[in-house]
Amino acid sequence: MGLWWRLTAAMAMLVVITAGIIGFIGFRTLESTVYPRALARLNDQARFIAGNLDMAAEQARGDILAKATTPAVAGIVRASANGGIDPETGHSLDTWRRMLADDLTGELTAKPNYLQYRLIGVAGDGREIVRVERGTGEKAVIVIRDEDLQSKGDRDYFLSTIGLQAGAIAVSRIELNREHGEVMVPHTPVLRLSTPILEASGRPFGILIINIDMRSVFDAQRGALGPQRELFVTNAEGDYLVAPEGREEFAFEFGRQSRIQDDFAAIGPVLDNQQPLAAIVTRSDGQEYAVAAVPQIIGSVHPIVVVDAVPKEVFADITLAPAVSSLKGALFVILPAVLAAAFLARSLTRPLSRITNAAEGLAEGRLTEVPTDAGGEIGVLARAFDAMQQETAQKTAALSKEVEEHRATIGALRRKSEQESLLSAAVESSEDAIVLLDLDGRITHWNPACQRLYGYSADEVLGQTLRFLTPPDRVHESDLELESIREGASIDNLETIRLAKSGAEINVQVSVWPVRLTSGELIGAAKLTRDMTYRRQEEERFRLAIEASPSGMVMTDAEGLIVLVNAETERLFGFSREELIGQRVETLLPAEKRSDHPALRHGYLKHPGRRNMGVGRDLYACHKNGSEFPVEVGLNPIQTQGGMMILAVIIDITERKRAEEAIEATTMDLRRSNAELEQFAYIAAHDLQEPLRMVASYTELLSQRYSGQLDERADKYIDYAVDGAKRMKLLISDLLVYSRVGTQGKPPEPVESGRIVETVVHSMQSMIEDAGATVHYADLPLVEADQVQLGQLFQNLISNAIKFRRDEPPRVEIRTERRDGGWLFVVADNGIGMDSKYSDRIFQMFQRLHERGRYPGSGIGLAITKKIVERHGGRIWFESKEGEGTTFYFTLNRVERGSS
């Protein structure tokens, strides 16, 4: 410790001891008086919070009494007693309910902490008459629909309110909100206030009740306390209604127990005696708290307890702040005295400190000014020291210059050595064969890759020229390399052949470049040799794959010049590959297309990618003999070292075109044949109507005039003739209907299938009632169909279900399912069913599975149904078991609602 520090410390110690004794006495005095005052303030805060909680109930008391006396409530009472009509105003009960709902909606909108208003009547086991509540999301306040109103006659709040006098208020305990007897999620604490509604005679009509959402009230009180303070609110039994994190609120709602007396035993008497408490107490875990507990009666009915608690260490920090301020004041007084002592000591020791710093700086190579103008012995010492440091500085500077020059020389040598080592390592580790040559072409360096490529070790080749690696027919290349070495020229990517030690030929790529010193002097060359064997093999495999392709393949460069063709291309176009290589690709196009093709080719090169050419149109190629044939062309871009190449795959589709044309011709013939058959059936059936009507009319006249006058056999023959004429008429009529499905149908349009079924069921009502049948359907979709034919389809299926029935009443069910972008319709019955082996036969014309006498009909209904479904692009089938009913399935196109 220096002289200045020792002098300063001695004087400061005296001042600090004196001020410390005075500050300690003041601190103890403040500590004995501040705690009681702070606890009193804590108690006042708890009382304020308790008053705020009670205020929420008092405010709601006035609101509910005001709403109970509104005209709408009185109108509902009068209308309910008078058959639904208010005798005073003539308003209906529903009108008064809407007016009350609007009034209560405005009240909930204006007061966010009100959760729900309800008017509950005595009638209907306490059924709700009007219920308005706060919703979620965009629906801030909602009016509950009639079908969702509930009966609340067994709830405690209803039973406790209905017997009160007019103007009386019932206040519930604070509890979690429930609907249908279950606690709502998220948990919402509510306080309910209710008042009775009486009829004019004084008899109870019902109650008006309001639910207050206590979450905002509780959150506001929590926020008022600030950090590090904990708020507890309990009911009369000590159950937590509000508690800090880690304590369970409303545990009693779920059959569990979480009470404040279990955490703070000292608060138990507050619950029993309803007397406030403000004291330092110990929690069950041993931690001390400053606590203020205040009892409060909510709505003058239900007691609660509000507790404001602060950990003692936080409480001490707050309450003893004045004492700490006193200590800070004492320190503030000490500070000037210490500064004065330091200044006095500094004036005595400052010259000596400057000389000491100069001595330390001299050791580090710095010159520091010393007090040479000081008087006495210190001045003599300073002048002698200054002369010494000037001489030392001159000698140090000269020595430093020599050291720096030596370091620079060593650094340059090290960097050069590192560069040479790096270059040598790069050459040695290279995967390519690298040879260093002098100006006479002799080998001076042979890296390991050279040994792997040629099989010679470095000892075998150093000092030799590279002629021993060159085949006899390529010796001129070695001469060219030597000439380039001596001229300082480069050779780039020469592809050639060299000999390995084994005598095998190796496909290689050779590059040579000059080696110069930093002065520019030429001293030799470096030669890089790369093994191209694998690449040659890959190129050969590619060539073979192209050559073996069953499709024509043509490769062009970016300018459209042909660089490769395969054998199939030669066969397709009649050109030899020698004739095509180097020609423009337009040579293979018809003459009229050649002028436009360059622009299309340049457009493709701007956005190259795999694509099929000619989508939606026909492409043709031109043979050497001038004939044209249809083709499909696929383009593939290939990026190579020589630039972008385009590989075109060409397929002759002449045979396919012929097949498509044959299929199209056959299809047209079938369509024409079907149209002629339908027209023939229509004309035949129509032309048969007139003679049939004549036969039927005269046979009926014979039956009417001679029935009973001839013998029994004659009567039977006449009956056979009449019956045959009727059946013939039915068959012709059904044949006409069948033919009109294809000839007179309307274009499909969006129609409501549910409305079609409703119309069909209505038209068949007499048949349905006679059979005691029921037809079930609901939520049928929008489909694309001919409205008339869709009705005929449903009528045929429903009538079959009713006709082929068992002894029990027929039951028909119609439903739908989404299936593969359309609708699957299901028509199921409980009829007699059939064997599935008849799945093809029942959709044929005039086919019957049952005797005509028991089940009348022509046997054409399902044939018409199948034709209607197929005309709409769908299909129809069935599943059935004898004696268990039948289920028909058919599909129709789907139409999204709103798309029309």
Phi, psi and omega in degrees: 000132182287171180297319181297319180296319181295318178295316181296316182296320181297315182289321181292323181302319180298318182292317184295318181298318181296311182294326181295320180296317180295317181295321181296318179298317180295322181297315181295325178295315179296321183298324183286345184247339188280323184306308181301320181294320180294322177295325179294319178295323177297320179294320178297321179296319179296320177297321179298316180296317179299320178296322178296321179295318179292329181296325178300320179289320181294321178296317180294330179301312180295322182294317184288326176294323179293318181291330181293339183254014180288156178301327182296319179294316179297321179296322179295319180298313182293316182295323180294326181278349186238039174070025176095002179235129178287117183292341182275316186253341185084359178289149176279165178300318180298324179296314179296323179297318178296319180296318178294319179298320178296318180297314181291328176299316177299321180295315180292326179294322182283335185235096187298336182275358174274125186265324190199139170240138177218140168252117184244128180266162176289325183294157178067035179058042178076041183283141178293135177263314176224136177218121179237131184215164179280127181265197179238162177069222183285340181275090184295312179227133183231150175258124185287137180292158184300320184290345180261000178289148188241163174265128185237020186296341182261003181280148183301318184293331178287313182295325182282342184261324190297336181266003182281163176282163178300136179087351179282153182237132172255130181245131181270168168292158174282120183213173180282143181292140180233147172226133183055032177081001182246143178294129182285147176242130002290155182297130181233110176289132182230152172239126184253134172240133183220152179222145182284150174247123185250149173284173181299331180282351181096355178284147179296130173261323182170201179224153170249128187226143178237137174255124179260127176281109185276358182299313182294325179295314179296316182297323179297321180289322176300315182296330182291336184282328182085179183289157174071005175243142187243132180252131174238136170231129181232163172274187185297334181272355180093002178293138182289125168261323174226133181205155177294170179301138183106345176248140183273124176273143177055037178298329182296338179293340185243017177078016178248172184233125174215099190236153184288328181292341175285336178264319179237096182298332183292342182273349178306312179299331178297320178292323184284318188257349182057042178244138182292162180219135174221109186194170171270119184234167181250130178281166185299336179271005176096351180281139181271142181227146165271122190232138169236117181245123185234123174282150180211142178260113180279125178061026179062019184231304191253123180281143171226169176230130177254128183236125174252117186235139179228130174306141188301322182295325176290318180301320180293322179298323182285312188287330184265014178302319178299321180295320178297322177298322179297317178297321177297323177297320179296318178297324179297327178286323181295323188303312179299322181295319179295321179296320179296319179296320180294320180298318180296316180293325181296321180296333180279325188256356187299313180300318180296322179296322180295319178294320178299315179297323179296320179296319179293322178292324179299322178295333180266001178092014179254145173262127184237136179291137179241160183283075180290343180270003180289155181269169174069203184297328181295323179294318178298316180297320182294318182292321178294321180293324181295318179296320180295318184287333176294315180295318180297322181296320180295316180293322180295321181296317180297317180295321181297323180296318179296319180296319181296319179297320179296318179296320180298319180296315179298319180297317180297317178297321181294317181296320179295319178296320180294320180295318179295322179293321180295316180297317180296319179296320180297317180293317183294325184268358183294143175282343179266149178285122181238127181237134172258134185235147172273185185290346176265006178082010179277146184284125177249341177211140185220106187279167183302329179296328177297318180296320179294325183283312187261338180093355180267141174276167181297322181297332183281337190244339183302132180092348179267164170272173184270010182296330184291347178265355188259129176300152183305325183280003181232023180299329181299333178292323177296320178297321179295321179297315181297318179298319179295322180297314184288333179271353182073024180266167182248154172236126186247123166052051175278119178269121186209195181231137176231166184255134173274171180299329180284353183093353181287145177275140183237129173282121184226165173238125188245136172227138180230136177217151186287156175241126183233155171284171178297336178282352181097355181291131179282126181238354180162207182210158173246137182236125179251128181238128183243131180287120182254013184298312182297320179296319178297321178296318179296318179297322179293318178298318178298317180297319180293321178297317178296317184293325183274355183296138178285350178257154175290136180231129181228126177249132179234160173272186184295339180268002178086013178274135182285127180245346182202138171220160177249179184296323180296325177296318178300319180292318183294318189257347178083358177269150169278159182294332177296326178288333185268325183299128181090351177272159177285147184295339179297345176303331184270003182257156173301150187304320184288346181262348189292323183291330182274342189291323179303320179296320178295321181294318179293324176296323178294321182294336177290327179225069183291152178173166177293130177199156174263129182274148174079025179296125180088359178213164182270137175250144179228146176244164185243126177283161179303328180279002178095350179285150180251148178216147183286144182220161165246137185234129173244134183250138178224120177282140179229120179272123180236173177297332179275004180114189182286130173242149179242122177258118179256127176259121188242127181237127176283118182248029181301310182297321179295321178299319179296319179296318179296319179295322179295318179296318180297318180296318179297318180298317179296319178299318180296316178299317180295320180295317179297318179298318180294321179296317179296319179294321179296316181298320180295313182294317181298314181294319181294317182289336179282345184298315187294307178296329179293318178299324180292315179299315182296317182297314183288326178292324177291323177296317177300319181295318183289321187278322187251005179297125180088348181266338178259181180285172185298322181295320179296317178300321181293320180295320179297318178298321177299318182295316180298314181296319179295322179295319179296315181294322178296321179297319179295318180296317180295320179298315179293324178296322176297316179298317181298316182290328182288342179303318182269338187259330187241010178290149179269157178299142179298146177212162179297125178223151177277110182295329179297321179292323178298313180298319179300317180295316180297314180298321179295318181291335181261014188302320181297315179297320181294316181294319180299324181273353184068029186273162174229139179239118182252131175202153179194144174053050176279147193273174171277128182229168177258111186199166169280118188301317183293313182291327177294322176295320179296323179299309181295323181296318179297316183291319180292318181294322176298318180298323179284322183293310184268071186247164174267193182291327181286157183300138180295144176226123182242132179235131179241124178215172182223159174220148173286133184210113172051050176079003179225198179243135172258116178268139181236122177240107186245143177225173179247033186281205187284341179072181180202167178281134184294348179292346179268019187298328178272325187291323188290342179266006177269155183292138173060027178263132181230143177256351185229159181293145186293327184296326182275319181233097183293162177140168184265344182083019182249353186301313182287333174295319176295317180301315181296321181292323178296314181298315182292327177297331180269011177080016180250190175219159184225142177205177182215163171229137185200154170226140181299130178083359182237005178097174184227144176236118176264140177237137171211156185245146176222158179290144182268145173235123179288136180297135181093347182284339180279000000 
